[in-house]
Amino acid sequence: MDSRGVRAVRETLGIEDDTSSTPSSRERVVRKLSLTAGARGVPSSMHLLAEYVGASHFLLARCDLIQQQGLEYIISSDWPFDLVRRVAPEIASNYARSTELDKCLSLFAPTFSLVPDDTPVPDNISRQYCSLSLCVGRTRYMLLLLFSEGLILSQERLREVGLLAAYAVSSSDRREVRTERDFELTERELECLFWIAEGKTSDEIATILGISRNTINNYITSVMRKTGTKTRSEAIAYAVRHNLV
């Protein structure tokens, strides 16, 4: 996060720019986040924000990948793995059942759910967890937080954590695009990637683009080689994660 990003966070959270006074805890976390997000990425930023709100564990999920099989939609987490594996299908199911209006109204509004009774949680950790929805560009994320038993949560601070998490993820996304994409897809490769993401077969893409089926398959093979993916589904998931389609 650059200096403009820090100023934007400060303005959003109502932090006055008064360097002569002792920084508040909110001001200190913004300053730390500006360093953490730029140097060590999402996990360190989420650890910092979890500590700020008093949470013991965090889980960050990307909602546009949530219907895929497995746990690929989970970006970063320090929840116990058995707990993640048990709760993840319920997260996906609840998200799928919610309407678009529900999803919009839930942004930055903390909601609470219970870990299933048959699932163990760490000692002294509440079975209730908090969910925060946030947006980075057109992409929705969820931040799930576990807390110690008996902890009284601050609604204002939870909202702040949602806003700060969005800035941290945005900063990380920009850095990853610069450092990880050491390849370039051609215009034709991007076209093929777009159409397979739309569910089109090689024959259909060949008809749309006016080139042969074998040429389409060669383009798709090249896309998978460059992105390090093995199937069309993996290539689509990669494209979504990196905003290629």
N, C-alpha and C positions, 0 to 999 in steps of 0.2 A: 504494500500500500504506500503510495507516494504522499508527499506533503499535502497535495490537494485532497487526496482520499482521507487523510487524517482530519483535515479541516471540515470535510463534508460530514464525517462521523461526529465530530464535535458539535457542528451546527445542528445535526439531526437530533442529537441527544441533549441539546441545550447546554453545552459546556462553554462557559465564558473563557475567552482567551486572556487569562490574567496570570502571567508567569511569576508575578511577585508574591502570590499567595501559595500556601501549601497545597499541592495537588490533591484532589479528592480521590477516593478509590476508583470511581468511574473514570476520572481523567488518567489515572495511572494505568488502568487496563487498556485504554485507547492507545497510550504511548507504547506499552509493551506489545500490543497487537500489531502496531505499525512495523515493529522490528521482527516479530515472530512470523507474521504472514509473509514478509519479504524474504526471510532467511530459511525457515524450516517447514513451511507449508501448512496444510490443513490440520494434521494431527496435533501439532504443537499449539496451533491457534485454538482448536477445540478444547484441549486440556486447559488452556488459560481461561477460556470462557466458562468452562465447567467449574473451575475453581472460583471464579468471580461470583457465580450465582449460588455456589455452595453445593453443587452436584458432585457425586462420587464417580460417576461413569457417564460417558457420552456415546452416542451412535449417530452418525450422519449418513443419510440415505438420499439417493437421487430418484425422484418420483417418476421421471420419464422412462426409467429402466425397470420399474418395479414389477412389471408383469412378466419379466423374463424368468426362466427357471434358475434355481440356485440363489446365491447371495450376491450376484454381481452388482446389484443396485446399491449395496452398502459401500460407501466411499471410504469411511474410516470409523473405527470403533474400538473402545477398550472394555466393552461389555464381556463377561464370560462367554466363551463360544457356545456352550450348550444353551445358554439363555438366548443368544442371538438366533440360533438354529430353531428354537422353539417359538420365539415371538415373531420372527421374520414373516412366516406365512400369514399370520394374523394382520400384520401391518399391511401387507399387500392386499389382503382381502378387504380390510376396512377402507383402504384407499380406493379400490375398485368400486365399492358400493357408494361412495360419496359422490354427490353431484358436482358439476362445475361451479355452481354458486357456493356450495359448501366449501369447496377448495379455496375460492377467492376470499370468502368471509373468514376463513381460518388463518390467513396470513398474519404472522406475528402474535396470534392469540393463543396462549398456552391452553392445552387440553390435557386431560388426565385419563389414564387407562390402568388396568390391573394386569400384572403378570399372571398367566394361568396358574391355577392352584397346584397342578401337578408338576410345576417347574420350580426347582430350587433357585434361590437368590443368595448372594453373598451375605454373610453374617451382618446383622444390624442395618441391612439395607431394606427400605420399604418396598412392598410389592407393588406400590403405585408408582408409575413413571409419567413424566411430563413430555408432551410432544409440542414442538414448535415448527410451523411451516414458514418457509422463506423463499424468496425468488431471487435468482441471479439472471438478469436478462429475461429470457422466455422460459428458463428452466426452473422448476420447483424442486426444493429440497425439504427434507424433514430432519430436525435435530431432536433426538430422544435422550432424555436425561434421567438417570437414577439418582435417588437421594437417600440420605440416612433416615432411619425411622424417627418420627417426631419432629422433623425439621419444618419450620414455618417458612413457606416460600414467599418471596416478594414478587408480586405480579409485575411491578414496574421494572424490576431488574431482569425478570424473564424476558420481557419485551425488548429490553436493551440488548440482551444476549442474542435474540433473534436478528436484530438489526446488525449487530457486530459480526455475527456469523456470516451474514450475507456479504458483508464487505470482505471478510477473510477469504471466503470461497471465491469471490470475484477476483481478488488479487492473485490467488493461487492459479485460477484458470488462465489468467493472462500470462503468468510466468511459464506454465506448462506448455502453452501453445508455442512460446518462443524456444523452449529448451528441448521439448520432446519431439516436435515435428521436424526432424532433420531430413524429411523427404517432401516431395511435392507431387500430388496427383495431377495428371493431365486433365484438360477439360473433358475429354471423352470418358476418362475413368470416373470423374465426378458425376457425369451424366449417368453412367451405368450404375454407380453406387446409389444415386438418387432413385432410379427406377426399380432397383431390387429392394430398396427400402419401402417402395410403394407396393411391393408384392408382385411385381411383374416377372415373368419367366424370360429366359434368354431369347426364345422365339418372339415373344411380345416386344422385348426391347429392340430386337433386330428390326421388326416392322416399324416401330416408332422412329428409330434413328436412320433407317434406310441402309443398313449395312448387314453383313452376314452374321448368322448365329455363331459361327466359329470365331469371328472377330470379337463379338460380344463376350464370349467365354474367355478369350485371351485378355481382354480388358479387365474382366472380373478377377481372373487369376493374378494379374499384375497388381490389382488393388489389394488382394489378400496377402501377396508377397510383401508389398510395401508396408502394410499395416500390421504384419505379423499375426494374421488371423488364419484360421483353418477352414472355416465354413462361411457361407453367405450370412448366416445369422450372426456370427461373431463379427463379421465385417460391418453389418448394419449397426450392431451395438457399439462398435468402435466409432463409427461415423457419428452416432448420436452423442456419445460422450465428448467428442472433440468438435461438435458443432459443424460437421462437414455437410450435413444434409438438413 
